[in-house]
Amino acid sequence: MKVAFQGEPGAYSEQALYEVVEGAESVPSPLLRDAFAHVLRGEADLAVVPVENSQAGSIHDTYDLLLEHSGVLHVRGEHELRVRHCLLAPLGADEQTVRRALSHPQALAQTARWLRKRGIEQVAYHDTAGAARRAAELGERETGAVASRRAADVYGLQVLAEGIEDNPTNRTRFLVVGREPVVASSGEGKTSLVFSTENRPGALYSALGCLASRGINLLKLESRPSRGEGWEYLFYVDCLGWASQPPLSDALDVLSRETAWVKVLGSYPRSIA
């Protein structure tokens, strides 16, 4: 099975997809939009994309793409990855010789205290695995990268330190996206949806009441400015239940009448990781 991900070989997204789909053939994509496009064109069966980090918050590009392709692509599952950052460097280097570290800005932010304590300059790069590749290309004892242990194996670098993230609970939640929706099962389901309300007092209260009054447990609620004119907002919701089964199906029916519009991004088995 071919599975698309954003980044270069050795990226955390690639690690996540191997944990989700054993024996998968990974399809690297420069941008998140490219990962979605691979699935749309049938060049990949699935895409595994990051949606939320426990330290940095939501990945808004993923939410935007899910909405853009709603009804065509569907969330089919989720996976939580424990992110363990490593300081990588070419052979012959050590912690004392490394003066700068390349990495994605989020990875640098998640290891900032550890790097500052050792006087290592943070240099932003577009991707953690790409940073590892660049450090290998340069071959300088002064230039390392913050990336995964897998990236060290891919690019022939040594691991100088592992688990350098400032918060030991650093995790990223990934979504599995495909062309076909999941058929509801007897197991616990989870649904991701997005809606927009009319610009009137109490509109959001009424919308959420459609869920609360039917005992629907909300796991996440996030507002985002819409791409339209004015300060209008979209509301992204994760909740328990299958969209095709009561009581959530009943709640969605009422919600569609209480809001300007509502779209289900996917119903899928809830991860217990």
PENORGI-V988496 format. One record per residue. PHI is phi in radians with two decimals (NA if undefined). OMEGA is omega in degrees with one decimal (999 if undefined). D_CENTER is the distance of its C-alpha to the mean C-alpha in Angstrom with 2 decimals. Layout:
<<PHI:OMEGA:D_CENTER> <PHI:OMEGA:D_CENTER>>
This chain:
<<NA:178.8:20.45> <-1.64:-178.0:18.50> <-2.26:-179.1:14.69> <-1.50:175.4:13.01> <-2.60:178.2:10.21> <-1.60:178.6:9.80> <2.19:179.6:12.16> <-1.82:176.9:15.42> <-0.90:-176.6:16.69> <1.71:179.8:15.95> <-1.24:177.3:12.38> <-1.08:177.9:10.10> <-1.10:177.5:8.12> <-1.21:176.5:11.72> <-1.04:-179.9:12.54> <-1.10:-176.7:9.98> <-1.17:176.7:11.47> <-1.17:176.9:14.88> <-1.29:-179.8:14.46> <-1.37:-175.5:13.52> <-2.15:-178.8:16.24> <-1.12:178.8:19.16> <1.35:-178.9:21.05> <-1.18:169.8:18.60> <-1.69:-175.6:19.39> <-1.38:-179.9:16.42> <-2.12:-178.9:16.38> <-1.13:179.9:15.20> <-2.43:-179.0:14.26> <-1.05:-176.6:14.94> <-2.19:174.6:12.65> <-1.01:178.9:9.72> <-1.02:179.4:12.78> <-1.18:178.5:14.51> <-1.10:176.0:12.14> <-1.11:-177.6:12.75> <-1.10:177.7:16.36> <-1.01:179.8:16.92> <-1.27:179.8:16.40> <-1.02:-177.0:18.48> <-1.50:-179.9:21.23> <1.37:178.1:21.32> <-1.43:174.7:20.66> <-2.47:179.2:17.92> <-1.37:-177.7:17.92> <-2.49:167.6:14.20> <-2.24:173.8:10.87> <-1.97:-170.4:7.96> <-2.23:179.0:4.78> <-1.30:179.8:1.19> <-2.17:-176.1:2.72> <-2.85:174.4:4.90> <-1.99:-175.5:7.06> <-1.14:179.6:10.55> <-1.83:-173.3:12.35> <-1.64:178.6:10.89> <1.59:-173.5:9.64> <-1.30:172.6:7.55> <-1.70:-169.9:6.03> <-1.17:178.4:9.09> <-1.05:179.3:9.26> <-1.13:178.3:6.88> <-1.06:180.0:9.21> <-1.09:-179.0:12.11> <-1.25:176.1:11.74> <-1.09:178.5:11.51> <-1.19:-179.2:14.62> <-1.02:-175.8:16.28> <-1.87:-179.6:16.27> <-1.07:-177.9:16.90> <1.53:177.8:19.78> <-1.90:172.9:19.27> <-1.93:-174.2:15.85> <-2.33:172.0:14.80> <-1.25:-175.8:12.05> <-1.95:-179.3:13.78> <3.13:178.2:12.05> <-2.47:-179.9:9.43> <-2.63:179.3:9.32> <-1.84:-178.2:9.27> <-1.98:172.3:9.83> <-1.34:-175.5:12.46> <-1.57:177.1:12.02> <-2.01:-179.2:15.60> <-1.40:178.0:16.42> <-2.19:168.5:19.73> <-1.62:-179.1:22.31> <-1.91:178.5:23.37> <-2.79:177.2:26.55> <-1.11:177.3:29.18> <-1.01:-179.0:31.94> <1.72:178.6:34.61> <-1.55:170.8:32.43> <-2.55:-176.3:32.00> <-1.06:-178.7:30.56> <-1.34:-178.2:33.75> <-1.51:-176.6:33.61> <-1.32:-178.6:30.00> <-1.90:179.8:30.22> <-2.50:179.7:26.94> <-2.28:177.2:23.36> <-1.59:172.6:21.02> <-3.10:174.1:17.23> <-1.10:-178.0:14.22> <-0.94:179.2:15.05> <-1.18:178.7:12.31> <-1.15:177.1:13.59> <-1.14:178.5:17.04> <-1.12:-177.9:16.58> <-1.35:179.5:15.52> <-2.15:-170.8:18.67> <-1.03:-177.1:20.95> <-1.13:-179.8:23.57> <-1.10:-178.6:24.02> <-1.21:-179.6:24.46> <-1.07:-178.5:26.79> <-1.04:-178.6:28.92> <-1.80:176.6:29.66> <1.16:-178.9:30.26> <-1.66:179.9:27.56> <-1.22:178.5:26.66> <-1.65:-178.5:23.02> <-2.13:-176.2:22.51> <-1.21:177.2:19.39> <-2.44:-170.9:18.18> <-1.25:-172.1:15.63> <-2.78:-179.5:13.81> <-1.11:-179.9:14.39> <-1.18:176.3:15.91> <-1.10:176.7:17.80> <-1.13:177.7:19.18> <-1.12:178.6:20.43> <-1.07:-178.8:22.04> <-1.14:178.1:23.69> <-1.07:178.1:25.04> <-1.17:179.2:26.52> <-1.12:-179.0:28.07> <-1.21:178.1:29.66> <1.12:-177.6:30.98> <-1.67:178.3:31.90> <-1.18:-178.4:32.46> <-1.55:-173.1:31.41> <-2.04:177.2:27.94> <-2.07:179.8:25.07> <-2.57:171.4:21.29> <-1.74:-176.1:18.54> <-2.81:-176.8:16.43> <-1.51:174.0:16.17> <-1.06:178.4:19.39> <-1.08:178.4:18.56> <-1.08:176.9:18.64> <-1.08:179.3:22.07> <-1.15:-176.9:23.28> <-1.15:-171.8:22.16> <-1.89:174.3:23.85> <1.22:178.5:26.73> <-1.80:175.0:26.02> <-1.75:177.5:27.09> <-1.60:179.5:25.11> <-1.48:179.2:26.99> <-2.72:-178.9:25.00> <-2.20:-178.7:22.19> <1.24:-175.7:20.23> <-1.59:177.8:20.76> <-1.10:-176.4:17.92> <-1.20:178.6:19.77> <-1.99:-174.9:18.25> <-1.25:177.6:18.57> <-1.77:-176.0:16.13> <-1.08:-179.5:13.06> <-2.40:175.3:10.16> <-2.17:176.9:6.38> <-1.68:179.6:5.42> <-1.97:173.7:4.35> <-1.95:175.6:6.43> <-1.75:-173.9:9.54> <-2.06:179.2:11.19> <-2.55:-177.0:14.91> <-1.43:-177.7:18.17> <-1.95:176.2:19.76> <-1.28:177.2:19.07> <-1.46:174.7:19.47> <-1.39:-178.0:23.00> <-1.01:-179.9:23.35> <-2.21:179.5:24.70> <-1.38:178.7:26.54> <-1.30:-178.8:23.61> <-1.18:-179.7:21.56> <-1.84:177.7:19.30> <-2.39:-177.7:16.44> <-2.22:173.8:16.11> <-1.92:-178.7:13.78> <-2.54:178.0:16.02> <-2.44:177.1:16.85> <-2.52:175.9:20.39> <-2.24:-177.9:22.67> <-1.78:170.8:25.90> <-1.22:-179.3:29.32> <-1.47:179.9:30.44> <-2.60:-179.4:32.80> <-1.04:175.6:33.31> <1.37:-176.1:31.69> <-1.11:-179.3:29.45> <-1.20:177.4:26.26> <-1.01:179.8:28.42> <-1.14:-178.9:29.80> <-1.12:-179.5:26.48> <-1.21:176.9:25.09> <-1.13:176.2:28.51> <-1.05:179.9:28.10> <-1.48:-176.2:25.49> <-1.09:-176.4:27.17> <-1.18:179.2:30.60> <-1.89:174.5:29.49> <1.27:179.5:27.89> <-1.42:-178.6:24.27> <-1.49:176.8:22.05> <-1.46:178.5:19.29> <-1.71:-179.4:16.26> <-2.77:172.7:14.59> <-2.43:-178.3:16.15> <-2.45:177.4:14.99> <-1.79:177.6:17.15> <-2.40:173.4:16.53> <-1.08:177.0:19.47> <-1.33:178.6:20.18> <-1.50:-178.9:20.94> <-1.47:-178.8:24.52> <-1.40:176.1:27.53> <1.33:-178.6:28.07> <-1.60:174.7:25.97> <-1.76:-172.4:24.62> <-2.18:170.7:21.44> <-1.86:-179.0:18.92> <-2.14:178.6:17.83> <-1.69:-176.1:14.62> <-2.29:165.1:15.43> <-1.95:-179.9:14.24> <-2.51:178.7:17.49> <-1.42:176.6:19.31> <2.07:175.4:21.33> <-1.65:-176.2:21.60> <-1.08:-176.9:22.05> <-1.59:-175.9:25.10> <-2.17:174.5:26.86> <-1.14:3.8:28.71> <-1.50:-175.9:28.29> <-1.16:179.2:24.96> <-1.05:177.6:26.50> <-1.15:-179.7:29.37> <-1.09:-180.0:27.23> <-1.17:178.0:25.35> <-1.10:178.1:28.77> <-1.23:-179.4:30.02> <-1.04:-180.0:26.87> <-1.10:178.7:27.36> <-1.57:-178.5:30.79> <-1.61:-176.7:29.83> <-2.16:175.7:27.22> <-1.15:175.4:27.39> <-2.93:176.7:24.93> <-2.49:179.2:22.20> <-2.31:175.9:19.76> <-1.54:180.0:18.08> <-1.48:177.0:14.68> <2.85:169.8:15.13> <-2.07:-170.5:16.86> <-2.73:178.5:15.94> <-1.10:-179.7:17.03> <-1.28:176.8:15.75> <-1.34:177.5:14.36> <-1.93:-179.1:16.73> <-1.14:999:15.12>>
